[in-house]
């Protein structure tokens, strides 16, 4: 799920920035903005879609483990009801 979210965000970022800078020409990058060479997308927006979702999803995963009392790397057995 995390990989899908990150890839979808990257795809949308590349598409949106191409649409706005090349097709619509509604804005442009300054000379100071480094670009991702094969895509022409700004480095900062590209990195935001790599770093921010990864950190957020990692935080949620760690937080949910702490709340459930699970230990990293160990699977808990399902609870069984007594008949």
N, C-alpha and C positions, 0 to 999 in steps of 0.2 A: 504494500500500500504506500509506504514512504517513497519508494523509488518511482512509482507511478505519479504521485503528487509532485515530486521534484521535476520529473521529466515533462509533465504537463505544464508546469510553471515555466520551465525553460523554453518550451516550444512557444507558449503564448508570449513570453517576453521577446523572443527573437522575431516572431511574426508582428507583434504590435509595434515594436521599434522600427522594423522595416516599413510597415504600413505608414507610420507617422513621419519618418524621416525621408523615405525615398518616394513613396507613392503619393501621399497627401501633401508632403512637404510642409506640414504644419509646424514643425520645429526642427532644429538640427543640433548636433553636438558641437561643443566648443573645441578648439584646438587642443585643450588640455585633457580632454577625455580619451583615455586609451581605449582602443577598439579590439574586439576579438576578431582576429584576422579573417578566417574563412566566412564569418557571418556578418561582420560589419556592425555588430551590436556593441553597445557600450559595455565596458568591463564591469563597472559597478552594478548595473541592473542584473547582469548575468550572474555575478557572484552572489548577489542578494538571493537569487532563486536557488543557489546551491547551499548557502550557509544558513540562512534564516529558517527554512523549513526543516533542515536536518537538525538544527539545534532545538527547535520547537518540538519536533516529534520525539527526539531523544529525551527531552525534559518530561513530556507527557508519559512516555514509556517508563521512565525511572520513577516518576511520581505515582503512577498506578501500581507499580511493584511494591513501593513502600506502603501504600494504603492497604494492599491485599496481604501484606506480610510475607510475600514470596521472596525467596532468596535467588539472586541471579544465577542462572545456569541450572536450577533445579526445577523439575516439573512437580506440581502438586497432584496427588491422586484425587479424583473426583469424590465428593462426599456421597456415601450410600445411605439410603433410608432403611431403617429397620422395619420389617414387616409386622 
